[in-house]
Amino acid sequence: MTLHESTENVLAADDAGSGDDARGGDGQGGQAPAVSRRRKRPLRTSLIATAVVVVTTTGVAAATGVLGGDSDTSASAAPSGPPKTAKVESTSLTRTETVNGNLGYGDATAVQAHTQGGESAQSKGSGLITWLPGEGDTIKRGGTVYNLDDQKVPLLYGSTPLYRTVESGSEGKDVKLLEENLSALGYTGFTVDDEYTDGTADAVKAWQEDLGREETGTVAPGDAVVATGERRVADVKATSGSSPTGDILTWTGTERIVTVDLEVKFEDLVDDGTKATIKLPDGTTVDATVKDIGTAATAAPAEGNTSGSGSSSGGSEDATLPVELELKDHKKLGRYQAAPVDITFEAETRKDVLAVPINALVALREGGYALETFGTKGIEYVPVELGMFAGGMVEVSGKGVTEGLVVGVPK
């Protein structure tokens, strides 16, 4: 009677499927089916191939001395031990998932020109663009976004655009926005609040003088462009000397970020602050964390839908959530301004678990898995329950499974 019958099987263990139960053979063939995958493309999961010895019940009994028989035959058949061993260790396992993303400056937004009176130049049909920034330029608070009729139109920071003419006696959030910007630019003589006083008007006149504009002491919607912070010019749409029709330019934030359209069925991978590793095309890795997760799912139109609108209902596989990641060390990005990247999320961590190399698993013919041990009674097989698969290791538990236990690793 030989110890083993059949030889090596391949156990495909997906990190993403670490929570699924591993399944043994069907009792008829000599192979155990691969551990089932919980996720499918587009997530690119790491497949771990390992040699698994399939052991028959009779073989186990013979190895452990349960069956009787000729002692000489048993002695001659007794194995000397596994070719290689490993120890059960107490460790932490982290399941990871890798998806495709993009490095860049985020979504670009458009800027349209307005005349000094607040009416759009496009609707009024007048005015000429006399200066424009260059692609890639950074515009900060107070900097010029463009010139219209040789008048500088500066950038102010805020969340609400100027929507009316403000002057002495005006009150509101737009007044406070203006005063906050004037104060940040170094102008004084007023209190930053929501009241437009004579002191505010004097500061505005000084600001207008520095811009080379008429000193009116009032501010109209077309006198400035409002954005949440400094901006980077992505694309210049207009040309100098042309009428300001349509988009003048598009711009983005100034910090490089990583974005990914994550399928909604995988949204459990991310949360605010979730850690990730970004792999650049040249192999360089950069640490990142999830900064923002979109709340609205979008989907591509179904085939035959010409309305241009998609729906995330009905379990559409195209439904996605926009996820934005913040990079920790921008120096590691080198000269990359935009590039496709691989994003590896740390989806789950299990601490202080018992684990062995995956190829230490022995698939039992009757189903399930075991670890091969070698002691005074010869070779024994200790049944185990499987947990998380990660980094070439697998979580194991069961009666007799303890830290430091020496187990065989088949070739």
C-alpha positions in Angstrom: 0.0 0.0 0.0 1.5 3.3 -1.0 1.1 6.5 1.1 -0.1 8.8 -1.7 -2.1 8.1 -4.8 -2.5 10.7 -7.5 -0.1 13.6 -7.6 -0.1 17.4 -7.9 -3.3 19.5 -8.3 -3.4 23.2 -8.8 -5.1 25.3 -6.1 -6.1 28.7 -7.5 -6.5 31.0 -4.5 -7.8 34.5 -5.2 -6.9 37.1 -2.6 -10.4 38.6 -3.2 -12.1 35.3 -2.4 -10.4 34.9 0.9 -13.6 34.8 2.7 -15.1 32.0 0.6 -14.9 28.4 1.8 -12.5 26.2 0.0 -14.0 23.1 -1.5 -12.4 19.6 -1.8 -12.7 16.9 -4.5 -15.9 15.3 -5.6 -14.9 11.8 -4.5 -14.6 10.5 -8.0 -11.7 12.2 -9.7 -8.3 12.8 -8.4 -8.4 16.6 -8.4 -9.9 19.1 -6.0 -11.7 22.0 -7.7 -10.1 25.4 -7.4 -11.3 27.8 -4.6 -14.2 29.8 -6.1 -13.6 33.4 -6.9 -15.8 36.1 -5.4 -14.9 38.7 -7.9 -14.5 38.9 -11.7 -12.9 41.3 -14.1 -12.3 44.2 -14.3 -10.6 43.6 -11.0 -7.3 42.0 -11.7 -6.8 39.6 -8.8 -3.6 37.7 -8.0 -4.0 34.0 -8.8 -1.9 31.7 -6.6 -1.0 28.3 -8.1 0.2 25.7 -5.7 0.8 21.9 -5.8 -1.6 20.1 -3.6 -1.2 16.4 -2.7 -4.5 14.4 -2.9 -4.6 11.9 -0.1 -6.9 8.9 0.1 -8.6 7.9 3.3 -6.8 4.5 3.1 -3.5 6.2 2.6 -4.0 8.3 5.7 -5.0 5.3 7.8 -1.9 3.4 6.6 0.4 6.3 7.4 -1.0 6.7 10.9 -1.0 3.0 11.7 -4.7 2.6 11.9 -4.8 -0.4 9.5 -3.2 -3.7 10.5 -0.8 -5.6 8.2 2.6 -7.1 7.9 5.0 -5.2 10.1 7.9 -5.6 7.7 5.9 -4.3 4.8 4.8 -1.4 6.8 8.3 -0.6 7.8 9.6 -0.7 4.3 6.8 1.6 3.1 7.2 4.0 5.9 8.3 7.4 4.5 11.3 9.2 5.9 9.3 12.5 6.0 8.2 15.3 3.7 10.8 16.8 1.3 10.3 20.3 2.8 8.7 21.7 5.9 7.3 24.9 7.2 5.9 26.0 10.5 2.4 27.3 11.4 2.9 30.9 12.2 0.9 33.6 13.9 0.7 36.6 11.6 -1.5 39.3 10.0 -2.9 38.8 6.5 -4.1 41.6 4.3 -6.3 41.0 1.3 -5.7 43.3 -1.6 -7.5 44.1 -4.9 -6.0 45.8 -7.9 -8.0 47.9 -10.4 -7.1 50.3 -13.2 -7.0 54.0 -12.7 -5.7 57.2 -14.0 -3.1 59.8 -12.8 -3.9 63.4 -13.7 -5.3 66.6 -12.3 -8.9 65.6 -12.1 -11.9 66.7 -14.1 -11.5 69.9 -16.0 -14.2 72.6 -15.8 -14.8 75.4 -18.3 -14.5 79.2 -17.9 -16.7 81.5 -20.0 -16.1 85.3 -20.4 -18.4 88.0 -19.3 -18.5 91.7 -20.0 -17.9 94.3 -17.3 -21.7 94.8 -16.7 -22.2 91.1 -15.9 -24.0 90.2 -19.2 -22.2 87.4 -21.1 -20.1 88.7 -24.0 -21.5 85.9 -26.1 -25.1 87.1 -25.6 -24.2 90.7 -25.9 -22.1 90.1 -29.0 -19.3 92.5 -28.0 -15.8 92.6 -26.5 -12.5 91.0 -27.6 -10.2 88.7 -25.8 -6.8 90.5 -25.6 -4.8 88.1 -23.5 -4.9 84.4 -22.4 -2.7 82.2 -20.2 -0.8 79.2 -21.5 -1.7 75.5 -21.1 -0.2 74.2 -17.9 0.0 77.7 -16.3 -1.0 78.0 -12.6 -3.3 80.8 -11.6 -3.5 81.8 -8.0 -5.7 84.2 -6.0 -5.6 87.7 -7.7 -3.9 86.3 -10.8 -5.3 87.1 -14.2 -7.5 84.5 -15.8 -7.8 86.4 -19.1 -8.1 89.9 -20.5 -11.3 91.2 -22.0 -11.1 94.5 -23.9 -7.6 94.9 -22.3 -9.2 94.7 -18.8 -7.8 92.0 -16.4 -10.2 89.5 -15.1 -8.7 88.1 -11.9 -9.3 84.9 -9.9 -11.0 85.0 -6.5 -11.3 82.0 -4.1 -14.8 80.9 -3.1 -17.6 78.5 -3.7 -20.2 80.9 -5.1 -19.7 82.9 -8.3 -20.4 86.7 -8.3 -24.0 86.9 -9.5 -24.8 90.6 -8.9 -23.2 94.0 -8.7 -22.2 94.8 -5.1 -21.5 98.3 -3.8 -21.8 100.4 -0.6 -24.9 99.2 1.3 -24.9 95.7 -0.2 -25.2 92.7 2.2 -24.8 89.0 1.7 -22.4 86.0 1.4 -21.0 87.4 -1.9 -19.9 90.5 -0.1 -18.1 88.4 2.5 -16.4 86.4 -0.2 -15.2 89.6 -1.8 -13.9 91.0 1.5 -12.1 87.7 2.4 -10.3 87.8 -0.9 -9.4 91.5 -0.6 -8.0 90.9 2.9 -6.0 87.9 1.7 -4.5 90.0 -1.1 -3.4 92.6 1.5 -6.0 95.3 1.3 -7.3 96.9 4.5 -9.6 99.5 5.9 -12.7 97.3 6.3 -14.1 94.5 8.5 -14.5 91.1 6.9 -18.2 90.4 7.2 -21.3 90.4 5.0 -21.7 94.3 4.8 -20.3 96.3 2.0 -19.2 99.6 3.6 -17.4 102.7 2.4 -14.2 101.1 3.7 -14.9 98.1 1.4 -15.4 100.5 -1.5 -12.1 102.2 -0.9 -10.3 98.8 -0.8 -12.0 97.8 -4.0 -10.8 101.1 -5.7 -7.2 100.3 -4.6 -7.6 96.8 -6.0 -9.0 98.1 -9.3 -6.1 100.6 -9.6 -3.6 97.8 -9.2 -5.4 95.8 -11.9 -5.3 98.8 -14.2 -9.0 99.1 -14.3 -11.5 101.9 -13.8 -11.7 102.8 -10.1 -15.5 102.5 -9.6 -15.6 101.1 -6.1 -18.2 98.5 -7.2 -17.8 94.9 -8.4 -19.9 93.3 -11.1 -20.2 89.6 -12.0 -17.9 89.9 -15.0 -15.2 91.6 -12.9 -13.7 88.3 -11.5 -13.9 84.6 -11.8 -14.5 82.5 -8.7 -13.0 79.0 -8.1 -12.4 77.0 -4.9 -8.6 77.4 -5.1 -5.6 77.9 -7.4 -6.2 76.4 -10.8 -4.1 74.8 -13.5 -4.9 75.6 -17.1 -5.8 72.4 -18.9 -6.8 73.6 -22.3 -7.0 77.1 -23.9 -10.1 77.1 -26.2 -10.2 80.8 -27.4 -7.6 82.8 -29.2 -6.4 86.3 -28.6 -8.3 88.9 -30.7 -11.4 86.7 -31.0 -14.8 87.3 -29.6 -15.4 85.6 -26.3 -17.9 83.0 -27.5 -18.3 79.6 -25.8 -15.6 78.3 -23.5 -12.5 80.5 -23.0 -10.5 77.8 -21.4 -10.7 74.8 -19.1 -8.9 74.3 -15.9 -8.3 71.8 -13.0 -6.8 71.7 -9.6 -3.0 72.0 -9.3 -2.3 68.8 -7.4 -2.0 65.5 -9.3 -4.5 62.9 -8.1 -5.5 59.4 -9.0 -9.1 58.7 -10.1 -10.9 55.4 -10.8 -14.4 54.6 -11.9 -15.1 51.7 -9.6 -17.9 49.3 -10.3 -20.6 49.7 -7.7 -20.6 46.0 -6.9 -17.0 46.5 -5.6 -17.7 49.6 -3.5 -17.0 47.7 -0.3 -13.3 47.9 -1.2 -13.2 51.6 -0.4 -14.0 54.1 2.4 -12.7 57.5 3.3 -9.1 57.0 4.3 -8.7 53.5 2.8 -5.0 52.9 2.0 -3.8 52.1 -1.5 -0.6 51.7 -3.5 -0.3 53.3 -6.9 2.0 51.6 -9.5 3.2 53.9 -12.3 4.0 52.7 -15.8 7.7 52.5 -14.9 7.1 50.3 -11.9 7.5 53.0 -9.3 5.0 52.8 -6.4 3.5 55.7 -4.5 1.3 55.5 -1.3 -2.2 57.0 -1.5 -5.4 57.2 0.5 -9.0 57.5 -0.6 -10.0 61.2 -0.4 -13.5 61.2 -2.0 -16.1 58.7 -3.1 -18.9 59.8 -5.4 -22.4 59.2 -4.3 -24.1 59.0 -7.7 -23.6 55.9 -9.8 -23.5 56.4 -13.6 -23.9 53.8 -16.3 -23.3 53.6 -20.0 -26.5 53.6 -22.1 -27.8 50.1 -22.9 -27.5 48.9 -26.4 -30.2 50.5 -28.5 -30.6 53.4 -26.1 -30.1 56.6 -28.1 -31.3 59.0 -25.4 -27.7 59.3 -24.0 -28.9 58.6 -20.5 -27.9 55.5 -18.5 -29.3 54.0 -15.4 -27.5 52.3 -12.5 -30.7 50.4 -11.6 -31.4 46.9 -12.6 -27.9 45.7 -11.6 -26.1 47.2 -14.6 -22.5 46.0 -14.7 -21.5 49.3 -16.2 -22.6 51.3 -13.1 -19.6 53.0 -11.5 -18.7 55.2 -8.5 -16.1 57.9 -9.0 -13.3 57.5 -6.5 -10.5 60.0 -5.9 -7.2 59.2 -4.2 -4.7 61.6 -2.7 -1.0 61.0 -3.2 1.4 61.2 -0.3 4.7 61.9 -2.0 4.4 63.8 -5.3 8.2 63.7 -5.8 7.9 60.0 -6.6 5.6 60.8 -9.5 8.6 62.3 -11.4 7.6 64.0 -14.6 4.4 62.1 -15.1 1.5 64.5 -15.6 -1.0 62.0 -16.8 -0.7 58.2 -17.1 -2.7 55.0 -16.6 -1.9 53.4 -13.3 -2.6 50.3 -11.2 -4.3 50.9 -7.9 -4.0 48.2 -5.2 -6.4 48.6 -2.3 -5.9 47.1 1.1 -9.4 45.7 1.3 -9.2 43.7 4.5 -6.8 42.8 7.2 -7.0 39.9 9.7 -4.6 40.2 12.6 -3.1 37.5 14.8 -4.2 34.5 12.7 -2.5 31.1 12.2 -1.2 30.7 8.6 0.8 28.4 6.5 2.2 28.6 2.9 -0.6 27.8 0.5 1.3 24.9 -1.0 1.3 23.2 2.4 -2.3 22.3 1.9 -3.2 18.7 1.3 -6.6 18.1 -0.6 -8.4 15.1 0.9 -10.2 12.9 -1.6 -13.3 12.8 0.6 -13.3 16.6 0.6 -11.7 19.4 2.5 -8.0 20.1 3.3 -5.4 19.0 5.8 -1.9 19.7 6.9 0.8 16.9 6.7 2.6 16.4 10.0 5.4 14.0 10.8 5.9 12.7 14.3 6.6 9.5 16.3 3.6 7.8 14.8 4.7 8.6 11.3 2.8 10.9 8.9 -0.5 12.2 10.1 -3.0 14.6 8.4 -4.6 17.3 10.5 -7.9 18.6 8.9 -8.1 22.4 8.7 -10.6 25.1 7.9 -9.5 27.7 5.5 -9.8 31.5 5.9 -8.2 34.4 4.1 -5.7 33.9 1.3 -3.1 36.6 1.0 0.6 37.0 0.0 1.1 33.3 -0.7 -0.2 32.4 2.8 -3.6 31.0 3.9 -5.3 31.3 7.2 -5.9 27.9 8.9 -7.7 26.7 12.0 -8.8 23.4 13.5 -8.1 20.9 16.3 -4.4 20.4 16.8 -3.4 23.4 14.7 -1.1 25.5 16.9 1.7 28.1 16.4 5.0 26.4 15.6 3.5 23.1 14.4 5.8 21.7 11.7 4.0 20.7 8.5 5.1 19.2 5.2 5.4 21.2 2.0 5.1 18.9 -1.1 7.4 19.5 -4.0 
